[in-house]
Amino acid sequence: MSDTFINYFDQLLDSAERNDIFSSRAFNEFEVEVREAMAKQKQGIPDAEITDIGGIQHTCPSCWGFVGYRHDHCENCGQKLDWED
C-alpha cells in the first residue's frame, strides 16, 4: 500500500469523523480496524538483541514477536518492516 494512498484514506476517515457522517457503532469499530491496519503499513524498524549464545535475534516494533532477518512483514501481526541498511 503506498504512502499516498494511506495518507488519503487517513484524511478521508478524519473528514468523516469531523463531519459526523458515520455515527454508528459499526463504523466506529471499522474505523479502528482500518486505522490499525494502516499503521501497520508504515514501516517499523525491528529491534536487534544479542542472545545468550552470541547470536542476534530481531523483534517486531509493534508486537515484540520474533521476526526472521530481512522478512518484509512480521508473521505475528503483519507490521511492515524496514531493515535500514
N, C-alpha and C positions, 0 to 999 in steps of 0.2 A: 504494500500500500504506500503510495507516495506521500511525502510530507505535505504537498499542496492539497491533496485530497483530504488528508487528516485535518489540516487547518480549516478547510472549507466546511467540513462536516461538523467540526467543533464550533465554528461560528454559527452554523445553522441551528445546532442544539441550543446554544446560548440565546439566539434570537427567539426561538420557540419558547424558551423558558421565560425570558423577559416579557414577552407579549402574552403569556399565559395561553398559548394556542392549545396546548395539550395539558389538561389539568387532571387527567385520570391517573389512578394508581398504576395501571398497567404501563402507561407511557413513562412514568417516573422510574419504574423498575427497568424498563427497556433502556431509558437514558443512562442509568447507572451502568448497565451491562455494556452499552456501546462505548461510553467513556473509558471504562476499564480496558476494553479490547483495543481502543485507540491508543491508550497509554502504553500498552504492551508493544505496539508497533514502533514506538520511539526507542531507538537503540539504547541499551544499557551496557555498561562495561562490566564484565564478570570480575569478581574478586579472585585473587590468587593467594593461596596459603601454602606454606611448606609443611608437608606431613612429617610425622614422627620418624619415618624412614628416609627422609630427604627428598621425596618426590614433591610434585606440585599438584594441588587439586584446585579446581575452579568452581566457584559458586555463582548462582544467578543473583543479580542485584535486586530482583523482586521477591522471589520466594526462598532464597538461600539454598535451594536444592543444588545438588552436584550437576555440573554440565560438562560434556565432553569438549575437549580442546578444539577450537575452531568450528563448533556447531553454530548454525545460523540462529537457532531458536532454542530456548530451554524446553526440554521434553516434559517437564513437570507443569509449567504454567503458560508456556507459549511466548514468553518475553523475547523480543528480538534482541540479539546480542551483537555488540560491536567489539572486535578484538584489536583495538588500537595497536598498530604495528610499532 
